[in-house]
Amino acid sequence: MSRLSMVRLAELPGLPCPYCGRSVGTDAAWAASAATLWGWCGVKLTATAGRVDGLLLLGPDEDSGRAVVKVMWVRPGCTGAGYGRQLVQAAAAGLVSRRVRELVATGSRQQVRCEAPPREFLREVGFTRSIDDRLWHLELDRAVVGERSGVRSALERLVQSLRPVTPPNPAGGAISGRVNRS
């Protein structure tokens, strides 16, 4: 079973990319800024054995209502299991609670790179392309409303099932025992 958790600044050096081997240092300005603003700078997905199988690191944009994807990867052999989607959803939930409205990412067209997730993946998890073909945006208000509406509709169905059912009208237009015939 895997577990999602927020990434703290001190953890960054111990989270190298499995593709390029780079890790982000605690001295990265965007990471320090994210940790100061939000109390965390990303989300990680840890497998049962304690191995990190996915990572999404974020930094604040100049616009305080935006966050930027700085690093994102899912370990080779773990792709296609929904880990990337879980990382984006967990980050979105954490950012909405910090009043961030939008998540921005640079999409990669060619090869897997930790600083630019594949464009097709971004599209599948709800990002939309901007005028610049490389930039992708995810409106967090819309993403979270979708989640809430699912919960809300389930609650409405439950409430509806508890209401008394009004009997249907009789067939043939009969009302109060009287039949209307033409």
ABEGO torsion letter per residue (X at the ends): XBBBBBBBAAAAAABBBAAAGBBBBAABAAAAAAAAAAGBAEBBBBBAAGBBABBBBBBBBABAABBBBABBBBBBGABGAGAAAAAAAAAAAAAAAAGBABBBBBBBABBBBAABBBAAAAAAAGBBBBABAABBBBBAAAAAAAAAAAAAAAAAAAAAAABBBBBBBBBGGBBGGBBBBX
